[in-house]
Amino acid sequence: MIRVLLADDHAVVRVGFRLLLQTAADVTVVGEAESGEAACQMYAPEEHDVLVIDLSMPGLGGLEALRRIRARHPRARVLALSAHDDAVHARRALKAGALGFLSKRSAPETLLDAVRTVAAGRRYIDAQLAQEVALAELDGGDSPVQKLSEREFEVFIRLARGASVQKIAEDLKVSASTIGTHLYNVKQKLGASNQAELTLLAIRHGLIEA
């Protein structure tokens, strides 16, 4: 039996995923987390075979939670979910330690395939998206967003969604000056002068929805 910990901030989404996963005889949902913080606290390798986590959650966020869980438990098997099906999000999730990446826009039955594949210790990513990720790697990344470090990318996405420097600092549990430094670097690398331009860039590259 594959034991799954579900992490998503939307209760309705968790219910849908749980019902879908439990249609299979070999999969059971043994826990649910409503935030990145909760996922970090709840995840235990002896209790969970696969962590299915949404990347876009308020607070700590799924990407940072994934990074912290993998730092504590290097053998954790994680399937990252995202409302976006772009190579940037997939690449970031895989670099942070996820074994698989799945867009929420994928056909429902693919979730079961992805969970089984990740539980077996194998990588899972949609074939078309995998090609996009591979091409981005070969090209060195034609998007300026590829220039950002993992933490800079996290700060960039939060800023693009309208979060303040202080709120990001509180969520990531670092000082406001540290976030200010990241903000400076992000602006320099992306050629943006203010938060509005960062939001436009994120929308243009399909990283957030307008």
N, C-alpha and C positions, 0 to 999 in steps of 0.2 A: 504494500500500500504506500503510495506517494503522499506524504504529509505536507500540506501547503500552508504557508502563512501569507495572507493577503494584506497588502498595505495600499490603501487608497483613501483619500479624504472625503469621498462621496459615498454615503451609506448605500444609496441606490445602486451604484456601480458595484460595490462589494457584494450586494445581494445577487445581482445578475451574474457576476463571475462565480460566486459560490454555487449557485444553482446549476450553472453550466458545467463546472468542474465535477460536481458530485453526480452528474449523469453517468460518469465513468465508474466502473467497478474498482479500478485500481488507483483512484485519486480521492483524497478527502481533505477538506479545509479544516484545519485544527486551530486556527487563530486568525484574528482580524485586527489590523492596526489602522488608525485614522490619521496618522501623521508620521513623518520621518522619525521624530523623537520616539514615538511609541514603537515603531518598527525596530529601532536600535535597542530599546529596553526589552522587547519581547523575543527577539530572535535568539534561538538557541539551537546549535547544530544537532544536539541529541534529540530535539523535539520536532525540528522542521527539516524536511528534505529539500524543499524549494521555497524561496522567498519570491513572491510575485509583487513587484513594487512599482507604483506610478511615479514617474520622474517629477511631475509638476504638482507638488503639494505645498501648501503654505507652511510657514515656519522653517524648520531645518531643510525641508525639501527632500525629494526622493534621491536625487543624485548625490547629495552630501551624505545622506543616510546610507546609501549603497557603499560609498567610499569608506565610511567609518566601520560598517559591519565587516567589509572585506579586510580592513586593517586588523580588526580583532579576530576575525575568523577567515583566514586566507582560503579555506576550502569551501566556503559558503557558496551554494549554487543559487544564483539569482537570475530571474527573468525580469527585465525592465520593460515597463509599459509606457507608452507616450501617446498623446492625442495627435502628435505630429509623426509623419512618416518620412522625414528627411534624413539624409546621410549624416548631418551634423549631430543630431540627437543620438542616433544609433552609434556613431563613432565615440562620442563622449561616454555613453553608457558602457560600451565594451571596454574602453580604456580605464574606466573606473572599477572594472572587475566583473561586470555582468557577463554571464555565459550566453545569455540570449537577449534579443530585443524584438519587441512586437508592437506594432501600431494598433491602437484601439480601433482603428478603422478596418482592421483585417477581419476576415470571415470568422464568426464565432468558433467554428470547429478547430481553427488553427491554434487557439489557446491551449487546447488539450495536447495537441502535437508538440507545441513549444514546451509545455510543462514536462511532458514525458522525456523529451530530448535533453532538456537541462538537468532533469533528475538523473539521467544516465551519464551526466558529466560531459555532454557534447554541446557544441555551440549551435544556437538556433537564430537564424535571421532570414527574413524573406529573400528569395533569390534575386528579385529585381533590386531591392534595397542593398543587398550584399554587393551587387555589381556597382552601385553608386558609391558605396563606401570604398570599395577597392579602387575605383577610378579616382576618387578624391585623394586617396593615399598616393597613387601614382603621379597625379598632377601636383602634389604638394599642397593641394587645397586651393581652389581658385577663389574661395570666399575669404574676405579679410577676417571673418570670424574665426577661421582656422588658426589665426595667429595668437589667439588668446590662450592663456594657460587654463587649467581646469577650474581653478578658483576664480579667475577673471571671467570665465564664461558664466559661472554661477552668478556672480555679481551682476554681469551684463544683463542676463535674463531677468533677474529680479528688478533691476533698475528700469528695464524696458517695460515691465508690467506696472510700473508706477510706484514701487517701494522707495522709501527714503533711505538715505545712508544710515541713519540711526536705527531704523527698523531692520535693515539687513544686518547691521552689526549685532543687534539683539538676537536675531534668529540664528546667526552663525556663531554667536558667542565669541566675538572678537571685538576689538576696539573700533570706534568710529573712524579713528585716524587710519587704521589698517584698511578699512573699506574705502576711505578717501584716496589712499594710495592706489588701490585696485582701480577705482573709478578714473583716476588720472591716466593710468596705463591703458585702460580700455579705450578712453577717448583718443589717446595718442595713436593706438594701433588701428582704430577704426576710422580715424579722421573725423570724429564727431565733436561738437562743441558744447552740447547740452543734452539733457535727458530726453527731450522730445526727438532729437535726431537719432538717439540710440533706439528709441521705440520704433521709429520709421525703418531703421536698418533691420531690426529684428523681424518686423512684419514683412519687409521686402525679401528676406531670406527664408521666410516660412517658419520662423522659430516661435512666433506667437501669433495669435489670431487678432485681426483688427477689431 
